[in-house]
Amino acid sequence: MNRRAAFTVEPWCIRETELHLDDLGSTESVFALSNGHIGIRGNLDEGEPHGLPGTYLNSVYERRPLPHAEAGYGYPESGQTVINVTNGKLIRLLVDDEPFDLRYGHLDKHERVLDMRAGTLTREVEWRSPADQAVKVTSTRLVSFTHRSVMAIAYEVEPLHETARVVLQSELVANEQMPESGSVDPRVAAAMHNPLQALEHDCNGNRITLVHETRHSGRRVAAAAEHVIEVPEGVKVSTNWGVRPDWGRLTVTATLKPGQKLRLIKFVSYGWSSQRSLPALRDQVAAGLTGAIHTGWDDLRAEQRQYLDEFWARADVEVDGDEELQQAVRFALFHIIQAGARAEQRPVSAKGLTGPGYDGHCFWDTETFVLPVLIHTAPRAAADALRWRHSTLQKAKDRAATLGLKGASFPWRTINGDECSGYWPAGTAAFHINADIADAVIRYHGATEDDEFDREIGLPLLVETARLWQSFGQFDRDGWFRIDGVTGPDEYSAITDNNVYTNLMAQRNLRAAATAASSYTEEAAALEVTAEEISIWRQCADAMFIPFNEALGVHEQAENFTKHAVMDFESLTEEDYPLLLTMPYVQLYRKQVVKQADLVLAMQLRGDAFTPEQKAANFAYYEKLTVRDSSLSACTQSVMAAEVGHLGLAYDYTIENALTDLHDLHSNTTNGLHIAALAGTWMSLVAGFGGMRDTSGTLAFAPRLPDGLDRLAFTITHKGLRLRVETDGKQATYLLTDHERNPEDEMDILHHGDLVTLKLGDPVTLAVPPSPTRPKPSQPFGREPMQRG
């Protein structure tokens, strides 16, 4: 693991004070900007050197063949890979004919700052050319939250000591040459070379427009750039342009004295469609540019700040005692809102729009980790993500039919709703994604009581996923309802019977579907739901089989899991991890080794199904088997460690999770940030040390702090009300700070199991009981978390 800290520790920004060329790939991901529709990696303005170029549009992908060594019925025939679309970031600089390239000359200063309140990435450089001509370059870029199709850059250059002739080349470039990864890591994207074919190119005044289309998936992509040039009075500027099918360039030339600045403001508008005509798409991006120019650079920045001010007011998490954790949780929230804010019925992928890892696919991570954060901080974005799932419902129903099942079988990995997983045991068999989607619907309903959403979106998703479980499971001769032949969250245990996580989440799914169908009878009738079907769902849920080993006193992750041989962890070294890259699955599937929290995640999401004693015993048993080869594990382990009384261990896991990308702990941040792990940082604090649970019908809290944290405060939105929770570990204060409905509103919550009624503007302070004391659990040899402090 790479534990080098590359950034200064500050509460509201990520600052890089020195440029390390070997780290460009990971810092490009950290400095990525997005609004959920457009995503741009934090590449240097001049484009080179780079780790991995990247400009993405949500759901713009290319199809590729998905070969199978041995084909089987129902295997997907093609995959989808996110592509690098037209790059509008490029602004090249020449100083007295010398290219501004940080690999040459002398770099006196280089600083980049991701400002999480302003929503901008700024860069300040002082550079001397090989001819010793010194210049200062300053740039600020943003991807607008308020203008969905727009990114913008303000670029300034000034000579420091002598008069200099400067040339700026602002470009749009399609089909950029991409570096070869040479990796066999399945988490790395498939290489896509020249995925775009040109349809139209044009240059008019200071505006450049390129229109392309993917060769196989039929996505038309348009990009247009407009430029505003500012120079001091008396400085002559000349411009010229060139345009070709895959690139367009505006060149600006000026001679500047020391202290004089040439400023170029570049507005870029993006659009895509699989249905709209070329002229319509071209006009769409032109309109986006017109709107951005009308607003102007200064007001674009002001709108960006206002949008984020409103977000932080309802979403901020405050941590006293650990400045690095404070920075990390705001970094996490910033990238989560970037991933979902303007996705608008498009998926939130595992990497967001920060890189091409996992081919840009959306997994169960979104519903299980990301949406719980958005539901309580940006509920509209959460609803849009579920609307996207609903838009793919027919494909999921078709997939279920292919598999010989009823209802809907949602894909393990996808961009457009088609299954893209070519590995059956870890893909198709992971049916729990259906219940994960249903769980997000249930959580959204509980937090918003959005009746229109429930009728139009929630009910169909619940009904069709419930039908899947009824079709897939079976009653055995003892009357238990079994779900056999599935893969749970732990991908090192594939094709198992009665995975506890899957069964408990399916149980929740079935009960919620029955309740929703009984509440919305007219809409349920339109879905051909019958009273008999509702009754069967309830019977399946009530008879759900949950395996438990009486001798060990623990739940089995799946039936007979505890009978497997335990992995010989002491024979492994750090270089052997992650095991999926160094060990055949035949050695993993038959051993007690857990890739990521599975049964422990079931205890977090279905805590109502376990006693406190069972939670403690289960946690201790699975802690010594879990190797955390997934970035999705540490946050869950932190949450449950806090609940069962291991606050110090919870703190260690919280930090490990929080620094996943900032310290590149998995050595793969180059391919994009781990969006679900970022959401896990919020979970570790809010659900872990804040003890928040939303599965019982009443919002519950059980705050406790570990040594090292002095105060924790967070704000959430629930049922149209804004709730602030603050604790110093000895007492907790709850306050409804403002409202969106009636000033007489009140809210019932549970504080460590006691019912409390909160009234608007009336804080309630309660004592925090001590944490239970339990024996310290152990981890697999060599897989202990980093100890904080």
PyMOL commands that set and color helices and strands:
alter all, ss='L'
color gray80, all
select helices_A, chain A and resi 21-30+278-295+297-315+323-340+357-360+365-377+379-391+393-402+432-448+451-472+500-519+521-526+531-542+561-563+569-571+574-576+579-581+585-588+599-605+607-609+612-623+633-644+647-658+669-671+675-689
alter helices_A, ss='H'
color red, helices_A
select strands_A, chain A and resi 8-9+13-16+33-34+38-40+55-57+61-65+78-82+91-95+98-99+106-115+120-128+134-143+150-159+164-173+196-204+207-214+220-230+237-244+247-256+262-273+317-320+474-475+481-482+548-549+554-555+565-566+591-592+699-701+711-718+721-727+731-739+746-751+754-759+764-767
alter strands_A, ss='S'
color yellow, strands_A
deselect
rebuild
show_as cartoon
